[in-house]
């Protein structure tokens, strides 16, 4: 696991994610792209350097304010040119979010001054709630803090549990970790992802691996077959007949 030292801007590689406490960011990617591991500015300059993206600098500042020196930021902490490293990260991601000391969700389309409970609030309509990858990022962390586009505190998963349940149709018991997410039926967990989208077709399956406790190789280019492989792996580990009901419903869509 590769972390960013939020005081020096340098990378630190840890073999076991329990080695050091770290914060983690959940976000939707900017249309123009994000700074990647290959960007020469990353880990080669001080954090105040404007060659670093505003998102990265603000994320590091928020992490330090929370009392955490290390940050995991998917955009630049994974070398995506390495298929083996990318596959390992995708298979480990749920655990990384689950064991983070603090996770903050950046809602880039939500203001810090609006009434988030209003029926037409930007919070309710945020694209963060429509992305496939953010489902596990909502469910896995114990401490999840929502911040607005200008990095203002909105609330936590705990304090906003009822509202989050209305938006996502996920029972509050799973959001608040009263019940283990994996105790929900396969069909129920699949339904949580039904209206979420991913850029790559394969990610419709890969973003659900942690939700079902599945580990499998990632093969970009396999298309819809990734979802078939996911279903096969689920059946190997848990014979839950609700998966068949979900398969039929998905075919009828």
C-alpha positions in Angstrom: 0.0 0.0 0.0 1.4 3.4 -1.0 0.6 6.3 1.2 1.3 10.1 0.9 3.1 11.7 3.8 1.0 14.8 4.3 3.8 16.7 5.9 6.5 16.1 3.3 4.6 15.1 0.2 6.6 12.0 -0.2 5.3 8.4 -0.7 5.6 5.8 2.0 5.1 2.1 1.1 3.7 -0.1 3.8 3.5 -3.9 3.6 0.6 -4.1 6.0 -2.1 -1.5 6.1 -2.3 -1.9 9.9 1.3 -0.5 10.1 0.3 3.1 10.4 -3.0 5.0 10.9 -4.0 6.7 7.7 -6.9 8.8 6.3 -8.5 8.1 3.0 -10.4 10.2 0.5 -13.5 9.2 -1.5 -14.3 11.4 -4.5 -15.6 11.4 -8.0 -12.9 12.0 -10.6 -12.6 15.4 -12.3 -13.6 15.3 -16.0 -10.2 16.8 -16.9 -8.5 13.9 -15.0 -6.5 13.6 -11.8 -2.8 13.8 -11.0 -1.5 10.2 -11.4 1.4 8.3 -9.9 3.4 9.1 -13.1 3.1 12.9 -12.7 6.6 14.2 -12.0 5.2 16.7 -9.4 3.9 14.0 -7.2 6.3 13.0 -4.3 9.0 15.3 -5.7 8.0 18.6 -4.3 6.7 20.3 -1.2 2.9 20.2 -0.6 2.5 24.0 -1.1 3.8 23.7 -4.6 1.0 24.8 -7.0 2.0 22.1 -9.5 0.1 19.8 -7.2 -3.6 19.8 -7.7 -5.8 21.8 -5.4 -7.7 18.6 -4.5 -4.5 16.9 -3.4 -3.2 19.9 -1.4 -6.6 20.3 0.3 -6.9 16.6 1.0 -3.5 16.6 2.7 -4.4 19.7 4.7 -7.7 18.1 5.9 -5.8 14.9 6.8 -3.3 16.9 8.9 -6.1 18.8 10.6 -7.7 15.5 11.6 -4.4 14.4 13.2 -3.3 11.9 10.6 0.1 12.1 8.8 -0.6 9.7 6.0 -3.2 9.7 3.3 -4.3 7.2 0.7 -5.6 8.9 -2.5 -6.5 6.5 -5.3 -5.6 8.9 -8.1 -1.9 9.0 -7.3 -1.2 6.2 -4.9 -1.7 3.4 -7.4 0.7 2.8 -10.4 -2.0 2.1 -12.9 0.5 1.2 -15.6 1.2 -2.0 -13.6 -1.6 -4.5 -14.1 -0.5 -6.5 -11.1 -0.5 -3.5 -8.8 -3.8 -2.3 -10.1 -5.4 -5.7 -9.6 -4.0 -6.0 -6.1 -5.3 -2.5 -5.2 -8.8 -3.3 -6.5 -9.0 -6.5 -4.6 -7.7 -4.8 -1.4 -9.6 -1.5 -1.6 -12.6 -2.5 0.5 -10.3 -3.5 3.4 -8.3 -0.3 3.0 -11.4 1.8 3.3 -12.7 -0.4 6.2 -9.5 -0.1 8.2 -8.9 3.6 7.6 -8.8 5.8 10.7 -10.8 8.5 8.9 -12.4 8.7 5.5 -13.7 11.9 4.0 -16.0 12.1 1.0 -15.5 15.1 -1.1 -18.8 16.1 -2.8 -17.6 18.4 -5.6 -21.1 19.4 -6.5 -22.5 20.3 -3.1 -22.3 23.6 -1.2 -21.5 23.8 2.5 -24.3 26.2 3.2 -27.3 24.5 1.7 -30.1 22.7 3.5 -29.1 19.1 2.6 -32.4 17.7 3.8 -34.5 19.8 1.3 -36.2 17.6 -1.3 -34.3 19.2 -4.1 -30.9 19.7 -2.4 -27.7 19.3 -4.2 -26.6 16.8 -1.6 -29.5 14.4 -2.5 -28.6 14.7 -6.1 -24.8 14.6 -5.8 -23.1 12.4 -8.5 -21.2 10.8 -5.6 -24.3 8.7 -4.9 -24.5 7.5 -8.5 -21.0 6.1 -9.0 -20.2 2.4 -8.6 -16.9 2.8 -6.7 -18.4 5.0 -4.0 -20.8 2.3 -2.8 -18.0 0.5 -1.0 -16.6 3.8 0.1 -19.9 4.6 1.7 -20.3 1.2 3.5 -16.8 0.2 4.5 -15.4 3.0 6.7 -16.4 3.3 10.3 -15.8 7.1 10.3 -16.9 8.8 7.1 -17.1 12.6 6.9 -18.8 14.4 4.1 -17.3 17.7 2.9 -18.5 20.2 0.3 -16.7 21.4 -2.8 -15.0 24.1 -0.8 -13.9 21.6 1.9 -16.5 22.6 4.5 -17.9 20.0 7.0 -21.3 18.7 6.1 -21.8 15.8 8.5 -20.8 12.2 9.2 -22.2 8.9 8.1 -23.5 8.4 11.6 -25.3 11.7 12.0 -26.7 11.6 8.4 -27.8 7.9 8.5 -31.5 8.5 8.0 -30.9 10.9 5.1 -28.3 8.6 3.5 -30.8 5.7 3.7 -33.4 7.7 1.9 -31.0 8.6 -0.9 -29.3 5.2 -1.3 -32.1 2.8 -0.2 -29.7 1.1 2.1 -31.0 0.2 5.6 -29.5 2.4 8.3 -28.4 -0.7 10.2 -25.8 -1.4 7.5 -24.7 2.2 7.2 -24.2 2.5 11.0 -22.5 -0.9 11.1 -25.1 -2.3 13.5 -25.4 -5.3 11.1 -22.5 -6.6 8.9 -23.0 -5.6 5.3 -22.3 -9.2 4.3 -25.2 -10.4 6.3 -27.5 -8.8 3.7 -28.7 -11.1 0.9 -26.9 -11.2 -2.4 -29.9 -9.7 -4.1 -30.1 -6.9 -1.6 -26.5 -6.0 -2.0 -26.8 -6.1 -5.8 -29.8 -3.8 -5.6 -27.7 -1.2 -3.8 -25.6 -1.0 -6.9 -28.4 -1.2 -9.5 -28.5 2.5 -10.5 -24.9 3.2 -10.1 -22.6 3.6 -13.1 -18.9 3.1 -13.8 -16.8 4.4 -16.7 -15.4 1.0 -17.6 -17.9 -1.9 -18.0 -15.6 -4.3 -16.1 -15.8 -2.0 -13.1 -19.5 -2.8 -12.6 -18.2 -6.1 -11.2 -14.8 -5.0 -9.8 -16.3 -2.3 -7.6 -18.4 -5.0 -5.9 -15.6 -7.4 -5.0 -15.2 -6.2 -1.4 -19.0 -6.0 -0.8 -19.1 -9.8 -1.4 -15.7 -10.7 0.1 -14.5 -11.9 -3.3 -11.0 -11.9 -4.7 -10.5 -12.4 -8.4 -8.0 -11.2 -11.1 -9.0 -8.1 -13.0 -8.9 -8.4 -16.7 -9.7 -5.1 -18.4 -11.0 -5.9 -21.9 -13.3 -8.8 -20.8 -16.4 -6.5 -20.8 -19.6 -8.0 -19.4 -17.9 -11.3 -18.7 -16.4 -9.7 -15.5 -19.9 -9.7 -14.0 -20.5 -13.3 -14.9 -17.2 -14.2 -13.2 -18.3 -12.3 -10.1 -21.5 -14.2 -9.9 -19.7 -17.5 -10.3 -17.3 -16.6 -7.5 -20.2 -15.6 -5.2 -21.9 -19.0 -5.8 -18.7 -20.8 -4.9 -18.5 -19.1 -1.5 -22.2 -18.7 -0.5 -25.2 -20.5 -1.8 -27.7 -17.7 -1.7 -30.6 -18.4 -4.0 -31.5 -14.7 -4.2 -28.6 -14.3 -6.7 -30.8 -16.2 -9.2 -33.7 -13.7 -8.7 -31.3 -10.8 -9.2 -29.9 -12.4 -12.4 -33.3 -12.8 -13.9 -34.3 -9.2 -13.0 -31.1 -7.8 -14.5 -31.7 -9.7 -17.8 -35.2 -8.2 -18.0 -33.9 -4.6 -17.7 
